[in-house]
């Protein structure tokens, strides 16, 4: 499992979501929450983002992830 934390720009690039949609998905508990790194910086565990993407693909294909 990767322990790398991704900045928001990388999360946006990997998921194709806009910043606004990303935060809406988080507030609706449909996307993993970020880890607070400093008072003004957050990061998302790479493994969480990759699992979210895999789950979306599995849902599209009708496969339980």
PyMOL Python script that loads the backbone (N, CA, C, O; Angstrom):
from pymol import cmd

cmd.read_pdbstr("""\
ATOM      1  N   UNK A   1       0.849  -1.181   0.000  1.00  0.00           N
ATOM      2  CA  UNK A   1       0.000   0.000   0.000  1.00  0.00           C
ATOM      3  C   UNK A   1       0.891   1.240   0.000  1.00  0.00           C
ATOM      4  O   UNK A   1       1.884   1.319   0.722  1.00  0.00           O
ATOM      5  N   UNK A   2       0.506   2.191  -0.824  1.00  0.00           N
ATOM      6  CA  UNK A   2       1.276   3.424  -0.937  1.00  0.00           C
ATOM      7  C   UNK A   2       0.996   4.340   0.247  1.00  0.00           C
ATOM      8  O   UNK A   2      -0.144   4.464   0.696  1.00  0.00           O
ATOM      9  N   UNK A   3       2.038   4.974   0.741  1.00  0.00           N
ATOM     10  CA  UNK A   3       1.857   5.915   1.841  1.00  0.00           C
ATOM     11  C   UNK A   3       2.002   7.354   1.356  1.00  0.00           C
ATOM     12  O   UNK A   3       2.085   8.280   2.164  1.00  0.00           O
ATOM     13  N   UNK A   4       2.032   7.541   0.048  1.00  0.00           N
ATOM     14  CA  UNK A   4       2.186   8.876  -0.519  1.00  0.00           C
ATOM     15  C   UNK A   4       0.894   9.673  -0.361  1.00  0.00           C
ATOM     16  O   UNK A   4      -0.201   9.148  -0.561  1.00  0.00           O
ATOM     17  N   UNK A   5       1.037  10.940  -0.002  1.00  0.00           N
ATOM     18  CA  UNK A   5      -0.109  11.841   0.088  1.00  0.00           C
ATOM     19  C   UNK A   5      -0.125  12.748  -1.130  1.00  0.00           C
ATOM     20  O   UNK A   5       0.884  13.359  -1.481  1.00  0.00           O
ATOM     21  N   UNK A   6      -1.282  12.826  -1.767  1.00  0.00           N
ATOM     22  CA  UNK A   6      -1.413  13.609  -2.995  1.00  0.00           C
ATOM     23  C   UNK A   6      -1.996  14.985  -2.713  1.00  0.00           C
ATOM     24  O   UNK A   6      -2.951  15.104  -1.946  1.00  0.00           O
ATOM     25  N   UNK A   7      -1.438  16.023  -3.320  1.00  0.00           N
ATOM     26  CA  UNK A   7      -2.031  17.355  -3.212  1.00  0.00           C
ATOM     27  C   UNK A   7      -3.302  17.419  -4.056  1.00  0.00           C
ATOM     28  O   UNK A   7      -3.523  16.569  -4.919  1.00  0.00           O
ATOM     29  N   UNK A   8      -4.114  18.405  -3.809  1.00  0.00           N
ATOM     30  CA  UNK A   8      -5.402  18.508  -4.483  1.00  0.00           C
ATOM     31  C   UNK A   8      -5.272  18.535  -6.004  1.00  0.00           C
ATOM     32  O   UNK A   8      -6.101  17.944  -6.697  1.00  0.00           O
ATOM     33  N   UNK A   9      -4.262  19.201  -6.533  1.00  0.00           N
ATOM     34  CA  UNK A   9      -4.117  19.250  -7.987  1.00  0.00           C
ATOM     35  C   UNK A   9      -3.916  17.855  -8.583  1.00  0.00           C
ATOM     36  O   UNK A   9      -4.431  17.562  -9.662  1.00  0.00           O
ATOM     37  N   UNK A  10      -3.173  17.000  -7.890  1.00  0.00           N
ATOM     38  CA  UNK A  10      -2.979  15.626  -8.365  1.00  0.00           C
ATOM     39  C   UNK A  10      -4.269  14.821  -8.264  1.00  0.00           C
ATOM     40  O   UNK A  10      -4.564  14.010  -9.143  1.00  0.00           O
ATOM     41  N   UNK A  11      -5.038  15.037  -7.204  1.00  0.00           N
ATOM     42  CA  UNK A  11      -6.315  14.338  -7.044  1.00  0.00           C
ATOM     43  C   UNK A  11      -7.269  14.753  -8.167  1.00  0.00           C
ATOM     44  O   UNK A  11      -7.943  13.908  -8.756  1.00  0.00           O
ATOM     45  N   UNK A  12      -7.321  16.028  -8.455  1.00  0.00           N
ATOM     46  CA  UNK A  12      -8.179  16.537  -9.529  1.00  0.00           C
ATOM     47  C   UNK A  12      -7.757  15.935 -10.867  1.00  0.00           C
ATOM     48  O   UNK A  12      -8.604  15.522 -11.658  1.00  0.00           O
ATOM     49  N   UNK A  13      -6.461  15.885 -11.116  1.00  0.00           N
ATOM     50  CA  UNK A  13      -5.956  15.329 -12.368  1.00  0.00           C
ATOM     51  C   UNK A  13      -6.284  13.845 -12.493  1.00  0.00           C
ATOM     52  O   UNK A  13      -6.708  13.397 -13.558  1.00  0.00           O
ATOM     53  N   UNK A  14      -6.097  13.085 -11.434  1.00  0.00           N
ATOM     54  CA  UNK A  14      -6.333  11.637 -11.491  1.00  0.00           C
ATOM     55  C   UNK A  14      -7.810  11.283 -11.601  1.00  0.00           C
ATOM     56  O   UNK A  14      -8.170  10.315 -12.271  1.00  0.00           O
ATOM     57  N   UNK A  15      -8.667  12.065 -10.946  1.00  0.00           N
ATOM     58  CA  UNK A  15     -10.085  11.717 -10.931  1.00  0.00           C
ATOM     59  C   UNK A  15     -10.880  12.369 -12.052  1.00  0.00           C
ATOM     60  O   UNK A  15     -11.920  11.851 -12.459  1.00  0.00           O
ATOM     61  N   UNK A  16     -10.401  13.496 -12.549  1.00  0.00           N
ATOM     62  CA  UNK A  16     -11.149  14.233 -13.552  1.00  0.00           C
ATOM     63  C   UNK A  16     -12.254  15.091 -12.962  1.00  0.00           C
ATOM     64  O   UNK A  16     -13.038  15.691 -13.697  1.00  0.00           O
ATOM     65  N   UNK A  17     -12.318  15.154 -11.632  1.00  0.00           N
ATOM     66  CA  UNK A  17     -13.321  15.973 -10.956  1.00  0.00           C
ATOM     67  C   UNK A  17     -12.825  17.412 -10.852  1.00  0.00           C
ATOM     68  O   UNK A  17     -11.621  17.663 -10.802  1.00  0.00           O
ATOM     69  N   UNK A  18     -13.755  18.343 -10.819  1.00  0.00           N
ATOM     70  CA  UNK A  18     -13.387  19.725 -10.536  1.00  0.00           C
ATOM     71  C   UNK A  18     -13.179  19.859  -9.030  1.00  0.00           C
ATOM     72  O   UNK A  18     -13.590  18.989  -8.262  1.00  0.00           O
ATOM     73  N   UNK A  19     -12.554  20.926  -8.622  1.00  0.00           N
ATOM     74  CA  UNK A  19     -12.341  21.179  -7.196  1.00  0.00           C
ATOM     75  C   UNK A  19     -13.685  21.232  -6.461  1.00  0.00           C
ATOM     76  O   UNK A  19     -13.835  20.646  -5.389  1.00  0.00           O
ATOM     77  N   UNK A  20     -14.645  21.929  -7.038  1.00  0.00           N
ATOM     78  CA  UNK A  20     -15.957  22.059  -6.398  1.00  0.00           C
ATOM     79  C   UNK A  20     -16.643  20.700  -6.263  1.00  0.00           C
ATOM     80  O   UNK A  20     -17.181  20.375  -5.205  1.00  0.00           O
ATOM     81  N   UNK A  21     -16.622  19.914  -7.329  1.00  0.00           N
ATOM     82  CA  UNK A  21     -17.257  18.600  -7.287  1.00  0.00           C
ATOM     83  C   UNK A  21     -16.549  17.692  -6.291  1.00  0.00           C
ATOM     84  O   UNK A  21     -17.201  16.937  -5.570  1.00  0.00           O
ATOM     85  N   UNK A  22     -15.238  17.759  -6.243  1.00  0.00           N
ATOM     86  CA  UNK A  22     -14.476  16.958  -5.288  1.00  0.00           C
ATOM     87  C   UNK A  22     -14.941  17.249  -3.862  1.00  0.00           C
ATOM     88  O   UNK A  22     -15.219  16.323  -3.100  1.00  0.00           O
ATOM     89  N   UNK A  23     -15.027  18.519  -3.501  1.00  0.00           N
ATOM     90  CA  UNK A  23     -15.447  18.863  -2.146  1.00  0.00           C
ATOM     91  C   UNK A  23     -16.922  18.537  -1.898  1.00  0.00           C
ATOM     92  O   UNK A  23     -17.298  18.233  -0.766  1.00  0.00           O
ATOM     93  N   UNK A  24     -17.759  18.596  -2.932  1.00  0.00           N
ATOM     94  CA  UNK A  24     -19.154  18.165  -2.767  1.00  0.00           C
ATOM     95  C   UNK A  24     -19.213  16.667  -2.491  1.00  0.00           C
ATOM     96  O   UNK A  24     -19.972  16.223  -1.630  1.00  0.00           O
ATOM     97  N   UNK A  25     -18.422  15.895  -3.210  1.00  0.00           N
ATOM     98  CA  UNK A  25     -18.391  14.447  -3.005  1.00  0.00           C
ATOM     99  C   UNK A  25     -17.894  14.111  -1.597  1.00  0.00           C
ATOM    100  O   UNK A  25     -18.410  13.195  -0.958  1.00  0.00           O
ATOM    101  N   UNK A  26     -16.908  14.841  -1.123  1.00  0.00           N
ATOM    102  CA  UNK A  26     -16.409  14.621   0.241  1.00  0.00           C
ATOM    103  C   UNK A  26     -17.503  14.931   1.256  1.00  0.00           C
ATOM    104  O   UNK A  26     -17.714  14.160   2.193  1.00  0.00           O
ATOM    105  N   UNK A  27     -18.195  16.041   1.083  1.00  0.00           N
ATOM    106  CA  UNK A  27     -19.230  16.417   2.058  1.00  0.00           C
ATOM    107  C   UNK A  27     -20.411  15.460   2.022  1.00  0.00           C
ATOM    108  O   UNK A  27     -21.147  15.353   3.003  1.00  0.00           O
ATOM    109  N   UNK A  28     -20.605  14.759   0.900  1.00  0.00           N
ATOM    110  CA  UNK A  28     -21.669  13.754   0.796  1.00  0.00           C
ATOM    111  C   UNK A  28     -21.161  12.342   1.100  1.00  0.00           C
ATOM    112  O   UNK A  28     -21.853  11.356   0.847  1.00  0.00           O
ATOM    113  N   UNK A  29     -19.940  12.257   1.648  1.00  0.00           N
ATOM    114  CA  UNK A  29     -19.313  10.979   2.014  1.00  0.00           C
ATOM    115  C   UNK A  29     -19.194  10.018   0.843  1.00  0.00           C
ATOM    116  O   UNK A  29     -19.332   8.806   1.011  1.00  0.00           O
ATOM    117  N   UNK A  30     -18.936  10.561  -0.353  1.00  0.00           N
ATOM    118  CA  UNK A  30     -18.752   9.727  -1.535  1.00  0.00           C
ATOM    119  C   UNK A  30     -17.318   9.774  -2.061  1.00  0.00           C
ATOM    120  O   UNK A  30     -17.010   9.201  -3.107  1.00  0.00           O
ATOM    121  N   UNK A  31     -16.450  10.460  -1.328  1.00  0.00           N
ATOM    122  CA  UNK A  31     -15.034  10.521  -1.680  1.00  0.00           C
ATOM    123  C   UNK A  31     -14.251  10.575  -0.380  1.00  0.00           C
ATOM    124  O   UNK A  31     -14.701  11.192   0.586  1.00  0.00           O
ATOM    125  N   UNK A  32     -13.070   9.931  -0.339  1.00  0.00           N
ATOM    126  CA  UNK A  32     -12.278   9.927   0.905  1.00  0.00           C
ATOM    127  C   UNK A  32     -11.909  11.331   1.375  1.00  0.00           C
ATOM    128  O   UNK A  32     -11.644  12.223   0.570  1.00  0.00           O
ATOM    129  N   UNK A  33     -11.899  11.505   2.678  1.00  0.00           N
ATOM    130  CA  UNK A  33     -11.516  12.781   3.267  1.00  0.00           C
ATOM    131  C   UNK A  33     -10.001  12.943   3.224  1.00  0.00           C
ATOM    132  O   UNK A  33      -9.253  11.965   3.216  1.00  0.00           O
ATOM    133  N   UNK A  34      -9.577  14.172   3.196  1.00  0.00           N
ATOM    134  CA  UNK A  34      -8.151  14.498   3.176  1.00  0.00           C
ATOM    135  C   UNK A  34      -7.553  14.389   4.573  1.00  0.00           C
ATOM    136  O   UNK A  34      -8.261  14.382   5.580  1.00  0.00           O
ATOM    137  N   UNK A  35      -6.243  14.305   4.597  1.00  0.00           N
ATOM    138  CA  UNK A  35      -5.466  14.311   5.837  1.00  0.00           C
ATOM    139  C   UNK A  35      -4.937  15.729   6.028  1.00  0.00           C
ATOM    140  O   UNK A  35      -4.329  16.292   5.117  1.00  0.00           O
ATOM    141  N   UNK A  36      -5.163  16.304   7.194  1.00  0.00           N
ATOM    142  CA  UNK A  36      -4.661  17.656   7.479  1.00  0.00           C
ATOM    143  C   UNK A  36      -3.154  17.579   7.697  1.00  0.00           C
ATOM    144  O   UNK A  36      -2.697  16.893   8.611  1.00  0.00           O
ATOM    145  N   UNK A  37      -2.383  18.270   6.875  1.00  0.00           N
ATOM    146  CA  UNK A  37      -0.930  18.238   6.969  1.00  0.00           C
ATOM    147  C   UNK A  37      -0.392  19.415   7.773  1.00  0.00           C
ATOM    148  O   UNK A  37       0.474  19.256   8.634  1.00  0.00           O
ATOM    149  N   UNK A  38      -0.917  20.590   7.477  1.00  0.00           N
ATOM    150  CA  UNK A  38      -0.577  21.800   8.223  1.00  0.00           C
ATOM    151  C   UNK A  38      -1.870  22.593   8.361  1.00  0.00           C
ATOM    152  O   UNK A  38      -2.937  22.122   7.970  1.00  0.00           O
ATOM    153  N   UNK A  39      -1.776  23.775   8.907  1.00  0.00           N
ATOM    154  CA  UNK A  39      -2.980  24.590   9.074  1.00  0.00           C
ATOM    155  C   UNK A  39      -3.637  24.923   7.731  1.00  0.00           C
ATOM    156  O   UNK A  39      -4.849  25.126   7.667  1.00  0.00           O
ATOM    157  N   UNK A  40      -2.837  24.980   6.657  1.00  0.00           N
ATOM    158  CA  UNK A  40      -3.376  25.386   5.359  1.00  0.00           C
ATOM    159  C   UNK A  40      -3.161  24.371   4.248  1.00  0.00           C
ATOM    160  O   UNK A  40      -3.362  24.691   3.076  1.00  0.00           O
ATOM    161  N   UNK A  41      -2.759  23.164   4.591  1.00  0.00           N
ATOM    162  CA  UNK A  41      -2.431  22.170   3.566  1.00  0.00           C
ATOM    163  C   UNK A  41      -3.013  20.819   3.920  1.00  0.00           C
ATOM    164  O   UNK A  41      -2.917  20.370   5.062  1.00  0.00           O
ATOM    165  N   UNK A  42      -3.626  20.163   2.922  1.00  0.00           N
ATOM    166  CA  UNK A  42      -4.148  18.812   3.097  1.00  0.00           C
ATOM    167  C   UNK A  42      -3.603  17.923   1.995  1.00  0.00           C
ATOM    168  O   UNK A  42      -3.089  18.408   0.987  1.00  0.00           O
ATOM    169  N   UNK A  43      -3.717  16.628   2.193  1.00  0.00           N
ATOM    170  CA  UNK A  43      -3.308  15.663   1.183  1.00  0.00           C
ATOM    171  C   UNK A  43      -4.189  14.436   1.278  1.00  0.00           C
ATOM    172  O   UNK A  43      -4.720  14.125   2.344  1.00  0.00           O
ATOM    173  N   UNK A  44      -4.343  13.745   0.173  1.00  0.00           N
ATOM    174  CA  UNK A  44      -5.152  12.525   0.138  1.00  0.00           C
ATOM    175  C   UNK A  44      -4.232  11.336  -0.010  1.00  0.00           C
ATOM    176  O   UNK A  44      -3.338  11.347  -0.856  1.00  0.00           O
ATOM    177  N   UNK A  45      -4.436  10.297   0.809  1.00  0.00           N
ATOM    178  CA  UNK A  45      -3.637   9.090   0.631  1.00  0.00           C
ATOM    179  C   UNK A  45      -3.850   8.531  -0.785  1.00  0.00           C
ATOM    180  O   UNK A  45      -4.981   8.331  -1.226  1.00  0.00           O
ATOM    181  N   UNK A  46      -2.753   8.290  -1.469  1.00  0.00           N
ATOM    182  CA  UNK A  46      -2.822   7.803  -2.843  1.00  0.00           C
ATOM    183  C   UNK A  46      -3.647   6.524  -2.938  1.00  0.00           C
ATOM    184  O   UNK A  46      -4.412   6.351  -3.887  1.00  0.00           O
ATOM    185  N   UNK A  47      -3.500   5.633  -1.969  1.00  0.00           N
ATOM    186  CA  UNK A  47      -4.243   4.374  -1.983  1.00  0.00           C
ATOM    187  C   UNK A  47      -5.753   4.620  -1.918  1.00  0.00           C
ATOM    188  O   UNK A  47      -6.520   3.907  -2.565  1.00  0.00           O
ATOM    189  N   UNK A  48      -6.182   5.612  -1.150  1.00  0.00           N
ATOM    190  CA  UNK A  48      -7.614   5.931  -1.055  1.00  0.00           C
ATOM    191  C   UNK A  48      -8.160   6.430  -2.395  1.00  0.00           C
ATOM    192  O   UNK A  48      -9.258   6.056  -2.806  1.00  0.00           O
ATOM    193  N   UNK A  49      -7.386   7.270  -3.061  1.00  0.00           N
ATOM    194  CA  UNK A  49      -7.809   7.814  -4.359  1.00  0.00           C
ATOM    195  C   UNK A  49      -7.864   6.694  -5.390  1.00  0.00           C
ATOM    196  O   UNK A  49      -8.819   6.608  -6.162  1.00  0.00           O
ATOM    197  N   UNK A  50      -6.855   5.843  -5.408  1.00  0.00           N
ATOM    198  CA  UNK A  50      -6.825   4.732  -6.359  1.00  0.00           C
ATOM    199  C   UNK A  50      -7.973   3.752  -6.100  1.00  0.00           C
ATOM    200  O   UNK A  50      -8.555   3.228  -7.049  1.00  0.00           O
ATOM    201  N   UNK A  51      -8.304   3.500  -4.846  1.00  0.00           N
ATOM    202  CA  UNK A  51      -9.426   2.613  -4.526  1.00  0.00           C
ATOM    203  C   UNK A  51     -10.741   3.229  -4.994  1.00  0.00           C
ATOM    204  O   UNK A  51     -11.600   2.520  -5.518  1.00  0.00           O
ATOM    205  N   UNK A  52     -10.909   4.529  -4.814  1.00  0.00           N
ATOM    206  CA  UNK A  52     -12.121   5.206  -5.270  1.00  0.00           C
ATOM    207  C   UNK A  52     -12.268   5.048  -6.780  1.00  0.00           C
ATOM    208  O   UNK A  52     -13.359   4.773  -7.278  1.00  0.00           O
ATOM    209  N   UNK A  53     -11.171   5.222  -7.499  1.00  0.00           N
ATOM    210  CA  UNK A  53     -11.203   5.064  -8.952  1.00  0.00           C
ATOM    211  C   UNK A  53     -11.553   3.620  -9.322  1.00  0.00           C
ATOM    212  O   UNK A  53     -12.386   3.387 -10.197  1.00  0.00           O
ATOM    213  N   UNK A  54     -10.922   2.664  -8.662  1.00  0.00           N
ATOM    214  CA  UNK A  54     -11.202   1.248  -8.921  1.00  0.00           C
ATOM    215  C   UNK A  54     -12.659   0.910  -8.637  1.00  0.00           C
ATOM    216  O   UNK A  54     -13.289   0.171  -9.394  1.00  0.00           O
ATOM    217  N   UNK A  55     -13.192   1.449  -7.552  1.00  0.00           N
ATOM    218  CA  UNK A  55     -14.597   1.210  -7.207  1.00  0.00           C
ATOM    219  C   UNK A  55     -15.534   1.771  -8.273  1.00  0.00           C
ATOM    220  O   UNK A  55     -16.543   1.147  -8.599  1.00  0.00           O
ATOM    221  N   UNK A  56     -15.210   2.939  -8.817  1.00  0.00           N
ATOM    222  CA  UNK A  56     -16.026   3.534  -9.872  1.00  0.00           C
ATOM    223  C   UNK A  56     -16.008   2.666 -11.132  1.00  0.00           C
ATOM    224  O   UNK A  56     -17.042   2.485 -11.774  1.00  0.00           O
ATOM    225  N   UNK A  57     -14.855   2.138 -11.481  1.00  0.00           N
ATOM    226  CA  UNK A  57     -14.735   1.269 -12.654  1.00  0.00           C
ATOM    227  C   UNK A  57     -15.504  -0.026 -12.416  1.00  0.00           C
ATOM    228  O   UNK A  57     -16.214  -0.500 -13.304  1.00  0.00           O
ATOM    229  N   UNK A  58     -15.366  -0.597 -11.226  1.00  0.00           N
ATOM    230  CA  UNK A  58     -16.084  -1.831 -10.902  1.00  0.00           C
ATOM    231  C   UNK A  58     -17.591  -1.627 -10.948  1.00  0.00           C
ATOM    232  O   UNK A  58     -18.328  -2.496 -11.414  1.00  0.00           O
ATOM    233  N   UNK A  59     -18.052  -0.467 -10.459  1.00  0.00           N
ATOM    234  CA  UNK A  59     -19.498  -0.166 -10.492  1.00  0.00           C
ATOM    235  C   UNK A  59     -19.976  -0.059 -11.937  1.00  0.00           C
ATOM    236  O   UNK A  59     -21.058  -0.538 -12.279  1.00  0.00           O
ATOM    237  N   UNK A  60     -19.176   0.562 -12.767  1.00  0.00           N
ATOM    238  CA  UNK A  60     -19.529   0.681 -14.180  1.00  0.00           C
ATOM    239  C   UNK A  60     -19.644  -0.692 -14.840  1.00  0.00           C
ATOM    240  O   UNK A  60     -20.531  -0.930 -15.660  1.00  0.00           O
ATOM    241  N   UNK A  61     -18.726  -1.591 -14.464  1.00  0.00           N
ATOM    242  CA  UNK A  61     -18.684  -2.927 -15.058  1.00  0.00           C
ATOM    243  C   UNK A  61     -19.627  -3.914 -14.373  1.00  0.00           C
ATOM    244  O   UNK A  61     -19.749  -5.064 -14.796  1.00  0.00           O
ATOM    245  N   UNK A  62     -20.293  -3.452 -13.307  1.00  0.00           N
ATOM    246  CA  UNK A  62     -21.219  -4.326 -12.584  1.00  0.00           C
ATOM    247  C   UNK A  62     -20.509  -5.396 -11.769  1.00  0.00           C
ATOM    248  O   UNK A  62     -21.040  -6.486 -11.557  1.00  0.00           O
ATOM    249  N   UNK A  63     -19.313  -5.076 -11.320  1.00  0.00           N
ATOM    250  CA  UNK A  63     -18.510  -6.008 -10.536  1.00  0.00           C
ATOM    251  C   UNK A  63     -18.371  -5.476  -9.131  1.00  0.00           C
ATOM    252  O   UNK A  63     -18.129  -4.284  -8.938  1.00  0.00           O
ATOM    253  N   UNK A  64     -18.523  -6.349  -8.137  1.00  0.00           N
ATOM    254  CA  UNK A  64     -18.313  -5.925  -6.753  1.00  0.00           C
ATOM    255  C   UNK A  64     -16.828  -5.704  -6.531  1.00  0.00           C
ATOM    256  O   UNK A  64     -16.017  -6.585  -6.817  1.00  0.00           O
ATOM    257  N   UNK A  65     -16.466  -4.531  -6.022  1.00  0.00           N
ATOM    258  CA  UNK A  65     -15.049  -4.200  -5.798  1.00  0.00           C
ATOM    259  C   UNK A  65     -14.559  -4.739  -4.484  1.00  0.00           C
ATOM    260  O   UNK A  65     -13.393  -4.553  -4.136  1.00  0.00           O
TER     261      UNK A  65
END
""", "prot")
cmd.dss("prot")
cmd.show_as("cartoon", "prot")
cmd.util.cbc("prot")
cmd.orient("prot")
